[in-house]
Amino acid sequence: MRIVALTFGTEGDTRPMLALCRGLLDAGHDVFVLAERSGEAFATTLGVPFVALAGDMAAEMESAGSDLLPRGDDVKRVARALSDIATRHTKDWMRASLAHARGADAILGAGLAIYVGLSCAEALRIVPIGIALQPMMPTRAFPSPFLPPRRLPKVLNRVSHQLVLAMMWRAFRGAINDARRDVAQQPRRRRQWDGYPILFGMSPTLVARPPDWPDRFTVTGDWWFRAETYAPDRGLETFLAEGDAPIYVGFGSMTGFDRERLLANVLDALDGRRALLSAGWSGFGEAALPPNVRRIGHVPHAWLLPRVRLAMHHGGAGTTHAAAHAGVPSVVVPFAADQFFWADRLHALGIAPARLSYRDVTAVALRERIAAASDDRMRDRARQIGCAMADERGVANAVARIGTLLAAT
């Protein structure tokens, strides 16, 4: 079968899609990926055919700046900021997707490009399959992961998902309808899509499948490339070998925050402990560092995190799963969107202390959480979770499900 995968987002959005597509290639499918440009290097490593979509997510997020950081109206602001990114590129994404998906059997759509994928599937009369890395569809089990963190009466959980989905559609529908008219010659769409199958690339160990989800929603386990080979540079290799396992500190694709303030608090909280600082998209940690701290560029989480004692991170879905897979505790400093949800999941599982929002960071608060995450009971619990996740076969499960869906058409 010929399958086109379409996504636009951070590396945390793109890398799982690429890992899934490597699995589809290994199963004999003809696969092509259209995604944000930062994924190209990883696609080359995996041998996945790749074309970069218009736009630069890192630059776009840097431009959005504080609009993506948490305040009381988080959902509306984040939806508006993300829709602004999509609006600038939706027509280009539609053109590229239609060109590459002609003659395909299915299109996998995710991230900011999900509505483009669904429109292209509709125009070309091929199978649409949604891809999600968060439990974002309506359920009574828990509120939407994209809502600001607060407890809701259980009766409102399902409504909260519907509210967020409706808000996202309202933010994106103008751009998608313009592209449908001008690029695909499709009629205006007034309602968001429903009824299509969705694969959730997340661990059932971290989030159990809600019992009220329909059969077309499949939780497969998360998607990562376990066989990725990596040779560290001599400096990193030496640093890891010359002392106790360090603390990993990295905030991934987060941009627009006060790097100097956060770095000062992190260094103070480390209190002389060995640590590795990942620059991420923001260039975090580019100032002079003490000898107990080493700056690193991109190092695959699957290789690095099993070699650290704990991970301090922003709570993105990808880093959350990587730390849990590695069997190490987390200290989560969420910035926006679903990061609060993942922070609370890790805390509920006993593998992270209570979250500390970026805006509430102090050296004292970070130091307390590092101490809590270093407790032997939390470390044992993290190892138990890592062992449980090791038995999951997310890519294989997703590939099998896609095969079943295509065989039924």
URDAZI-V210533 format. One record per residue. SS is DSSP state (hx for helix, st for strand, lp for the rest). NEAR is the number of other ideal C-beta (glycine too) atoms within 10 Angstrom. Layout:
ss = [SS,SS]
near = [NEAR,NEAR]
//
This chain:
ss = [lp,st,st,st,st,st,lp,lp,lp,lp,hx,hx,hx,hx,hx,hx,hx,hx,hx,hx,hx,hx,hx,hx,hx,hx,lp,lp,lp,st,st,st,st,st,st,lp,hx,hx,hx,hx,hx,hx,hx,hx,hx,hx,lp,lp,lp,st,st,st,lp,lp,lp,lp,hx,hx,hx,hx,hx,hx,hx,hx,hx,hx,hx,hx,lp,lp,lp,lp,lp,hx,hx,hx,hx,hx,hx,hx,hx,hx,hx,hx,hx,hx,hx,hx,hx,hx,hx,hx,hx,hx,hx,hx,hx,hx,hx,hx,hx,lp,lp,lp,lp,st,st,st,st,lp,hx,hx,hx,hx,hx,hx,hx,hx,hx,hx,hx,hx,hx,hx,lp,lp,st,st,st,st,st,st,lp,lp,lp,lp,lp,lp,lp,lp,lp,lp,lp,lp,lp,lp,lp,lp,lp,lp,lp,lp,lp,hx,hx,hx,hx,hx,hx,hx,hx,hx,hx,hx,hx,hx,hx,hx,hx,hx,hx,hx,hx,hx,hx,hx,hx,hx,hx,hx,hx,hx,lp,lp,lp,lp,lp,lp,lp,lp,lp,lp,lp,lp,lp,lp,st,st,st,st,lp,lp,lp,lp,lp,lp,lp,lp,lp,lp,lp,lp,lp,lp,lp,lp,st,st,st,lp,lp,lp,lp,lp,lp,lp,lp,lp,lp,lp,lp,lp,lp,hx,hx,hx,hx,hx,hx,hx,hx,lp,lp,lp,lp,lp,st,st,st,st,lp,lp,lp,lp,lp,lp,lp,lp,hx,hx,hx,hx,hx,hx,hx,hx,hx,hx,hx,hx,lp,lp,lp,lp,st,st,st,st,lp,lp,lp,lp,lp,lp,lp,lp,lp,lp,lp,lp,lp,lp,st,st,st,st,lp,lp,lp,lp,hx,hx,hx,hx,hx,hx,hx,lp,lp,st,st,st,st,lp,lp,lp,hx,hx,hx,hx,hx,hx,hx,hx,hx,hx,lp,lp,st,st,st,st,lp,lp,lp,lp,lp,lp,hx,hx,hx,hx,hx,hx,hx,hx,hx,hx,lp,lp,lp,st,lp,lp,lp,lp,lp,hx,hx,hx,lp,lp,hx,hx,hx,hx,hx,hx,hx,hx,hx,hx,hx,lp,lp,hx,hx,hx,hx,hx,hx,hx,hx,hx,hx,hx,hx,hx,hx,hx,lp,lp,lp,hx,hx,hx,hx,hx,hx,hx,hx,hx,hx,hx,hx,hx,hx,lp,lp]
near = [17,15,24,28,27,28,26,29,22,23,23,19,25,27,23,26,25,27,23,30,28,24,23,22,17,13,15,9,18,14,22,17,28,25,30,25,17,20,27,17,12,21,21,11,15,20,11,24,15,21,16,17,22,15,19,15,25,17,12,21,22,15,14,19,12,12,16,21,20,21,12,8,10,18,20,13,18,22,19,14,20,23,22,15,20,23,17,13,22,29,20,15,27,26,16,21,29,17,11,18,24,13,10,20,15,22,25,26,27,26,24,25,29,25,25,35,29,21,28,31,24,17,18,18,6,21,20,21,26,20,23,19,25,17,24,19,20,19,19,15,16,19,24,25,22,23,19,14,16,7,6,13,8,11,8,12,19,19,15,19,22,12,17,19,17,11,18,21,18,13,20,21,18,12,21,27,18,15,26,24,13,13,21,19,8,17,9,10,16,8,7,16,17,7,7,16,19,20,26,25,27,25,23,17,21,22,19,12,15,17,8,12,17,10,6,14,18,20,23,23,22,28,27,21,20,11,7,15,8,11,8,16,11,8,11,17,11,11,18,18,7,8,10,9,13,22,25,28,28,24,29,22,21,27,25,19,21,14,19,11,12,20,18,14,19,24,21,13,24,22,12,10,17,19,25,22,25,21,16,24,19,19,11,23,24,13,13,5,14,9,7,16,22,17,15,19,9,15,18,17,25,17,14,23,24,15,16,21,18,29,28,27,30,23,28,26,25,24,26,29,26,25,31,28,23,25,21,26,30,30,30,29,28,24,22,24,23,22,28,23,24,31,26,19,23,23,15,10,16,15,26,31,22,13,22,19,18,19,12,10,19,13,15,11,18,23,16,16,23,22,13,16,23,15,12,7,10,19,17,13,17,25,15,15,23,19,12,15,20,12,8,17,14,26,25,15,19,27,24,15,15,25,15,11,17,17,8,8,9]
//
